[in-house]
Amino acid sequence: MTLPVGYRRIDMARERSAEFFAIDAWAFALPDAEVSAAAIAETVDWSRSRGVETVQTSENDQGEPGQGELVAVHSAYPYDMRVPGGTVPASGLTWVGVHPAHRRRGILSSMIDDHFTRSRERGESVSTLFAAETTIYQRFGYGLACPVYHLTLPRGADFRELPGSEDLRLRLEDADLAKHSSDVRKVLARDARPGAMSTLGDAMLANLFFDPESTRDGLERSRIAIVEDGDGPAAFALFQRKLSYGASGATGTGESTQGWAAATAASERRMWSVLADLDLMTSMRVTSVALDSPLLHLLTDVRSVVANMRDQVWLRILDVPGALTARTYLKDVDVTIGVEDSRIAENSHPWRFIVEDGVATVERAERDASTDVRLSIQELSTAYLGGTTLDALAAAGLVDEVRPGAVAELSDAFRSRLAPRGSLHF
């Protein structure tokens, strides 16, 4: 989508970081944007940051339009995302903001299209994001690929015994990027769950540890728990606590904040059994728990836990054959899928989808080829990591079955043995 008259797209330079964050301060009511700009700048990949500014009629010394007023920004993080049987290059859309005085003019739509084009040019087959508002990005084809639980564990939550778990080494320390970045990367490299980040860039890691006092809202500084087994770091969690007192004594609460991951059930149990039993706390809130997490099976009293289902990673397939061939499948199939994509014409086409021994071949079919299943890019993106089945989407009326039985075949193939979840919030 083209920009309205009077605006232009620009590459964002680090030198304009104060302006960049001022836009997001308007969009998200962030405190102290200018004060924090220098520190926040480390959390942004400036090679992937773009803006929209007003066009100036006056020219600079080179005969070009002068610098205009910045009105919108966005950036992206490159990372490799785990998918069933492999990884896929992903582009994590972030820092998206439009100044409220320039909304409702098509600027956001133009930025999203710009993000799609640039991500595809870099060979990134999917785009992901964490949505501030869940309705906005669905119109651009993003589907909820990682539904998760937020769990509130009571103080001293009881877990079933797991041999070897209590013998694992656990460290509790002040979170520090320089000290702990290697530990985090080692855990992520071992985490095989779909949606996890197997590799990530420095800016995304810096964002994980970014902890300005102005945004803590009474929470302590960020802490980190790290669990190690015989193969090295196996789990980590960033967490913070807030101490308070009631009539009967301390009523503090804790919560996992920017992210956590665990490569084994034993390390997951060890970490959360300790964090759920800290002094002066009444509860520990664990965000982004996979729907089949070991925590759910190891709790002896599931009724003692408050669970809320929430959205986590929203995913958008940018390159149908690139994304579908990056993962493996549980059943061999031969199905022609009609994909509807209103924003990326190259995707909107019938595709011959053949799986043999779990490995997919995806070929563009003729435009008038008969299809077995028809669905939008949003539904294909929702089912991509295997956490939401195509059967469920079809039952909701969101997938059109042309050949009887084709949806069930495709749904069985797309299933994942592990429910998906993302590792870090961005």
N, C-alpha and C positions, 0 to 999 in steps of 0.2 A: 504494500500500500504506500502510495506517495504521500509526502507531507503536504499540509495545506500551505498556501502561498504565504510567504513571509517567514518561513522556518527552513533550517537546513540541518543535516546530520553532520556531526564532527567526531573525530577521535578525541578522547579525553586524555590530556596530559597530566602527569602527576602534579605539575605546577599549578593546576587549577583544582587541586583537591579540596580546598576550602569551599569553592563554589559547588563542587560535586556534592559534598555532604550537606551543604545548605539546602539543596533541593530535597534530599532525603529527610532532612530535619522538618521541612514543610510537609512532606508526604506522610511521615510517620510520627510527627510530634516528638522528635528526638531532642534530648537536652544537650546544651553546650556543643553545638555542631562545630563552631569555629575553634573552640578551645581543644577539642578532641581530634581535629582534622589531621594534624601531623601524625598522631599515633594510629588513627584509623587507616591512614594511607598505606600502612604496611599490610593491611588485610585485603587490599584490592589488587587484582591483576590488571595493571594499567594497559597492558598490550591488548586487552579484550574489553576495555571500557569505552563506551560511546555516549554521546550527548546530543541533545537537540537545542539549538540556540536560534534566536531571532536573527534575521538577515538585516545587516546594516547597509544603508545606501552610500555612506561615505566610504572611501577607499583608504587602505594603508599605503605605506611607501612602495610596496610592490605592485600597486594597482589592483589589489584584491579587496573584497569587502572586509571592513573592519570587524573586530571581535564583537559578537552580539551578546545579548543577555541569555544566559543559560536557563532553560525552562524544563528540561527533562534529562534523565540519565539512566543508564543501566550498565551492568557488567556481567561477567561470567567466569566461572571457575572450571578449568579442565580437570577431569579425573577419569579413571577407569572404574566402571561400575561392574560389580559382580552380576552375572546372569546365570541361569541354570547351565552348568557345563562350561562356563567361560567368562569372558569380560567383554564389555562394549565401551568404546570411547564416548564419553558423556560431556555435555556442556551445562554446567549448573548456573542457571539464570539467577542473578541476585542484584541487590541495590537498585531495584526498579522504582523510579519515582517520577511523577509529573507535578510541577508546581500547580497548586489549586487554581491559580488565575488562568491557567492554560489548559484545563481539562475540557473534555467533550469536544475536541477538535480533531480527533483521529491520531493524535501524537503517540499514544500508547500502542495502537495497532501498527503504526509505522515502525516503532522501535522493535516490536515483536518480530515483524517480518524481516527487519534488518538483522536481528539476532539469529533467526532461522537461516538466512542466507549465508551469513558469515560462519556459523557453526557447520553447515553443510560443506562449505568450501574448505574447512579445516579437517574434514573427514569424520566429524562427530555425528554419530547415527541417532542419538537421542538427546533431548534437552530435558532437564529436571529442574524442579524448584520446590521451595516451601512457600505455601500461599498465605499471605496476610489475610486475604479474603477468598474463600473457596469458589465463589461464583465467577470471578473475573477471568481466570485463565482457562476455564472450560470452553469458552467461546473461541479460543485459539487452538483447541484440540488436545489439551492436557487432560489426562485421565488419572484417577487416584490409583496408583500402582502399589502403594504401601499403606493400607489401613493398619493401624496399630492400637494398642492399649496404652493408656496412662494409668499406672498402678500407684495407689497410695498404701504403702506397707506400714502396719502398726509397729510401734516400738517392740523389739524382740520377736518379730515374726518368726514362726517356727518352720523349719524346712526339714524334709526327709533326709536321712543320711545318704551320702554319696561317697563311696570309698575313695580316699585320697584327697578329697576336697579340703579338709581341715589342715592337711599337711602343706598346702600351697603357700608360698610366701606372699604376703600382702604388704604393700607400702602405702602410707597415707602422708602426702606432702603438699606443700604449697604448689599450685600449678605454675609451671614455668616453661615457656616455649623452648628456650635453649636447652634446658635440662631434660625435658620429657618428649620432645618431638620424635626422637628415635624410638622410644617405647611405643608411642601411638602408632607410628608407621609399621612397626613389627606386628602389633596386634591386628591392624587392618589387613596386612599381607596374609594373615592366617585365617581371617574371617571369611568363610565360604558362603555366607547367607546372601541370596539375591538382594540387590539393592545396596549392599555394602560397598564401600569405597576401597578398592584394593590398592590403588596408588592415587596420590593427590599432590597438588602443587604447594609451594611455600606460602602463597597468599591465603589459600584455603585453610592451611594449618594454623597460620597466624590468626585467622578469624576465630578458630576454635578457642584459642587462649586469650583472646582480647577481652579484657575485663575492666572497663573504666568504672571508677567509683561512682560517677554521676548516674549510672544506669543500674546500680545494684538494688535500689529500693529497700535498703535496710539489710540486705543479705551480706554475709561475710565475703571476704575475697575468695576467688575461685580456688578450690582444692582439687586434688586428683588422687584417685585410688588406682593402684596398679597391682595386678596379680601375676605372678610368674610361676611357671611349671618347668619341667625338665627341658622344654624346647624354647624357653625364654618368655617374654611378656605374652600373656594369654588373654588378658582383659584389662580394660581401663574405663574409668568414668570420671568426668568432671562433675563436681557437686558443690553446693553451697548450703549454708544453714542460716537460720534466723532465730535468735534466742528471744523468748518472751516468757512472762510469768503470769499465771492466773492465781486464783484464790487458793488452789491446792498445790502450787509450786510451779516448776518449770514446764512450759508448754511449747518448747521450740519445735521447729519443723525444718526438714531438709529436702532438697530436691536435686535431681540430676539436671544439669543445665544445657550446655552446648552440645554434648554428645557422649556416647559410650559404645563400647563394642566388647564382645566376648567370643573367643574362638572355640571354647569348650564349655560343656555344661558344668563341669567341676569348677572352672574359674568363675563362671557366672554366679553359681551358688555361693562360692566363697566371698566374692565381692559384695553381693547384696545382703548376705546374712550379717556381715560386719557393718555395712552402712545403715542398715535398718535397726541397729542396736547401739547408736551413739549416745553418749551421756547427754542429759538435759533435753533430748528430742522426744517427741511423742509419735512422730511419723517420718517416713522418707518417701517422697514422691519420685517414682521412676518413670520417666517419659519414654515414649517410643519403644514399647515392648512388643516384639513380634507376636502374632496371634497364636503361634505354637511354641512360644518361648519355654525353655526348661523351667523358668520360675513358676509358671502356672502349674506344672506337674509336680514340682518339688514342694510347694506349700502344703502343709498338713491341714490347714484350715482356710480354704479358699474364700469362705464367707467373711473372714476377717479383713479382707482386702477390698478397697474401693477401686473399681475398674471403670474407666470411661473409654469408649472407642473413639478414636480421633483419626483425622487424616494426617499423613506424614508426607512422603515423597509423591509429588505429582510429576508424571512423566509424559513426554510427547515424542513419538517417533518422528524423526526428521527424514530418514532414509529407510524405506520399507525393506528392500533386500539386504541392506547393510545391517539393520537391526535384527531381522529374523534369522540371518545366517550366523550371527554372533553367538547364539545360544544353542543348546541341544534340547531334544524333546523326548517324551516318555513313550510315544507310540508312533509307528510309521503310518503316514497318511499320504494321500494324493488328492488335494482339494484345490479348487480354483476360488480365490477370495477376491471379491469385489470391494475395493477400498475407496471410500469417499473422503477426500481431503480438499477443503475449500481454500486452503492457504498455500499448499505446496503441490503444484500441478503434477510434478513428476511422480508423486505418490498415488494420485487419484486415478486408479487404473485397475483392471483385473490382473491378478497375480497367480500364476501356477505355483503352488506350494507343495513340494514333495519332500517327505522325510524318509530316509532309509538308514536303519541302524542308528537312529537318533540325530543324524546330521541332515540339515535342511538344504535344499536347493530352491531358489526363488527366481522365477523367470517371468518377465512381462508377457502377458497374453495379449492376443489381439483385442482391440478396443471393443469389438462386438462379440467377444467370446462369452459363452454361457458361463455363469458363476454358480457355485454350490452354496456359498455363504456371502452375504453382503453386510458390511458394517462400516461405521465411520472410523476415522483415525483415532478419535478419542477412545472408542471401545477397544480397538486393537492395542492402544497404548496402555489401557487399564489392565488388560489381560497379559501383557508382555512378560512380566516377571513371574507369572504363574500363581499369584496370590488370590486373584479374583478370577473365577472360571468363566469361560464363554457360555457355559450352560446357564450360569446365574444371570449373566447379562441378557441372554436370549429370553429367559423366563421373565425378565423385566421389560421385555419388548424392545430391547436396544440392538438386537442382532437379528437379521432376517435370514431364515433358513430357506433356501431355494430347493435343494435336494434333500429329501428326508434322510435324517441320520448324519448329515454332514457336520452339524454343529457339535454333536456328541463326539464324533471322531476328532475334530479339531480341538475341542475342549480337553479331551483326554491327553492329547499330545502336548498341549501348552502347560499342563499342570506342573507344579514344582514340588519337590519333596520337602522343601523348607519354605515357610512363609517369608515374604520379603520384608526388609526394613532397612532404612538408611542408617549410616553410622553417625554422621555429624549434621547439626543444624547449620544452614547457611542462608 
